[in-house]
Amino acid sequence: MNIRIACLGLVFLASLGVAQESTNSAKTGAAERAAMLETLQRGKEITVRNERYQLLPEVAAVERKLRQETPQQALAPLGAGAGQIIETKGSFVLFRSSPRKAAMVEERGGAVVYPTVLNTRSGTLGVLTGTLVVVPKSMGDAAGIASQYGLAMEKEYPHIGTVFFRVKANGDIADAATALQSDSRIENAYPEIVEYMHAPK
């Protein structure tokens, strides 16, 4: 009986030790991540539904073309290595790259490269896809808005009064979003940001 109690006590203490080690490990990981984020350059600010984001000129994202493609394989056409990977977000691989002046989607080495942002409240990273979600006061203004700002219309949803625009090649997503947000014909406008995403299986 005493041996059984002693064994149960040891198992309990061992599980506490594992839990403590796992908690310490998580705290260390969080501290390392926070320190890494502090080293990154910050760029323009973007507001999306009362959340504030800052562009990260030194961080880019590339999307894996195939489910079985590894993050390293996705980066290979860009000449980037595993040591530059910051994190994966679903099919996107976020990595350190040379600083970019504009927040634009561009093609490099046969891969599409996306700009990234930091959520200043939560500390999560997000990917700017190049799509702008716009709610015009009148759907009849959609074509004029696209023409004025050099945007391509992707989809229109009149029943919910929303238009999806695409920023054209060499267009700055942050600048386009800011201009649209100050246009009197528009009720709401914001760039699409992929912030939370399940990893592909």
C-alpha positions in Angstrom: 0.0 0.0 0.0 2.7 2.4 1.0 4.8 1.5 -2.1 1.7 2.3 -4.3 1.2 5.7 -2.6 4.9 6.4 -3.0 4.8 5.5 -6.7 1.7 7.6 -7.2 3.5 10.5 -5.5 6.5 10.1 -7.7 4.3 10.0 -10.9 2.5 13.2 -9.7 5.8 15.0 -9.0 7.2 13.9 -12.4 4.1 15.2 -14.2 4.4 18.5 -12.3 8.1 18.7 -13.4 7.1 18.1 -17.1 4.3 20.7 -16.9 6.8 23.2 -15.3 9.4 22.5 -18.0 6.8 22.9 -20.7 5.6 26.3 -19.2 9.2 27.5 -18.9 9.8 26.5 -22.5 6.7 28.4 -23.7 7.8 31.5 -21.7 11.3 31.3 -23.2 9.8 30.9 -26.7 7.5 33.9 -26.2 10.4 36.0 -24.9 12.6 35.1 -27.8 9.8 35.9 -30.3 9.1 39.3 -28.6 12.9 40.1 -28.8 13.0 39.1 -32.5 9.9 41.3 -33.2 11.7 44.2 -31.5 14.6 43.9 -34.0 12.4 44.3 -37.1 12.0 47.6 -38.9 8.5 49.1 -38.8 6.9 50.9 -41.7 3.6 52.6 -42.5 0.5 52.1 -40.3 -2.7 50.5 -41.6 -6.0 50.4 -39.7 -8.4 47.5 -40.3 -11.6 47.4 -38.3 -10.2 49.2 -35.3 -7.0 47.1 -35.3 -3.7 48.8 -36.0 -1.0 47.2 -38.1 2.5 48.2 -39.1 4.3 47.1 -42.2 7.4 45.0 -41.8 9.7 46.0 -44.6 12.2 43.3 -43.8 9.7 40.4 -43.7 8.1 38.9 -46.8 5.8 35.9 -47.4 5.7 33.3 -50.1 2.9 30.8 -50.6 3.6 27.1 -51.0 2.4 25.9 -54.4 1.8 22.4 -53.3 0.6 20.9 -50.0 3.6 18.6 -49.7 6.1 21.4 -50.5 8.3 22.2 -47.5 8.9 25.8 -46.4 12.5 25.5 -47.5 11.4 24.3 -51.0 9.0 27.3 -51.2 11.9 29.7 -50.5 14.4 28.0 -52.8 13.4 30.0 -56.0 14.1 33.2 -54.0 17.6 32.2 -52.9 16.4 32.3 -49.3 17.3 29.6 -46.7 15.8 27.9 -43.7 17.6 30.3 -41.4 15.5 33.1 -42.7 12.2 31.5 -41.9 10.3 33.4 -39.1 7.1 31.3 -39.1 4.5 29.6 -41.3 0.9 30.7 -41.5 -1.2 28.1 -43.3 0.3 27.8 -46.8 2.3 31.0 -46.3 6.0 31.0 -45.3 7.1 34.3 -43.6 10.8 35.0 -43.9 13.4 37.7 -43.4 14.2 39.4 -46.7 16.0 42.5 -47.9 14.0 45.7 -47.0 11.3 46.7 -49.4 10.2 50.3 -49.8 6.6 49.6 -51.0 3.9 47.2 -49.7 3.4 45.4 -53.0 2.8 41.9 -54.3 5.5 41.0 -56.8 6.8 38.0 -58.7 10.4 36.9 -58.0 12.1 33.8 -59.3 8.8 32.3 -60.4 7.3 32.8 -56.9 4.8 35.4 -55.7 6.1 37.4 -52.8 3.7 39.2 -50.4 4.3 42.1 -47.9 3.7 41.5 -44.2 2.4 43.4 -41.2 2.5 43.2 -37.4 -0.7 43.5 -35.4 0.4 46.1 -32.8 -2.1 44.9 -30.2 -1.6 41.1 -30.4 1.9 40.8 -31.8 0.7 38.4 -34.5 2.1 38.7 -38.0 -0.1 38.9 -41.1 0.2 38.7 -44.9 -1.2 41.4 -47.2 -2.7 39.6 -50.2 -3.1 42.6 -52.4 -6.9 42.5 -52.2 -8.8 45.5 -50.9 -12.3 45.1 -49.5 -14.4 48.2 -50.2 -18.0 49.2 -49.2 -18.9 52.1 -51.5 -21.9 54.2 -50.6 -23.2 53.5 -54.1 -22.3 50.4 -56.1 -22.5 52.6 -59.2 -19.2 54.3 -58.1 -17.2 51.0 -58.1 -15.9 51.4 -61.7 -14.9 55.1 -61.1 -13.1 54.2 -57.8 -11.2 51.4 -59.6 -10.2 53.8 -62.4 -9.2 56.6 -60.1 -6.9 54.5 -58.0 -5.6 52.1 -60.6 -7.3 49.1 -59.2 -8.6 46.0 -60.8 -12.1 44.9 -59.9 -12.1 41.2 -58.8 -15.6 40.6 -57.5 -18.8 42.6 -56.8 -21.4 41.6 -54.3 -24.3 44.1 -54.7 -26.5 42.2 -52.2 -24.0 43.1 -49.4 -22.8 46.3 -51.0 -19.1 45.2 -51.2 -16.5 45.2 -53.9 -13.2 43.4 -53.9 -10.4 45.2 -55.7 -6.9 44.0 -56.6 -3.9 46.4 -56.3 -2.2 46.3 -59.7 1.5 45.5 -60.2 3.8 47.9 -58.5 0.9 49.4 -56.6 1.4 50.1 -52.9 -1.3 48.3 -50.9 -0.9 50.6 -47.8 -1.1 53.8 -49.8 -4.2 52.5 -51.8 -6.0 51.5 -48.5 -5.3 55.0 -47.0 -6.5 56.8 -50.1 -9.7 54.7 -50.2 -10.4 55.2 -46.5 -10.4 59.0 -47.1 -12.6 58.9 -50.2 -16.1 60.4 -49.5 -17.8 57.9 -51.8 -16.7 55.0 -49.6 -18.1 53.9 -46.3 -15.4 51.4 -45.4 -12.2 50.1 -47.0 -9.4 47.9 -45.8 -6.8 45.5 -47.1 -7.3 41.8 -46.8 -4.8 40.4 -44.2 -4.2 36.7 -43.6 -3.5 36.7 -39.8 -4.9 33.4 -38.6 -4.8 30.3 -40.8 -4.6 26.5 -40.3 -1.5 24.7 -41.6 -2.2 22.7 -44.8 -2.4 18.9 -44.2 
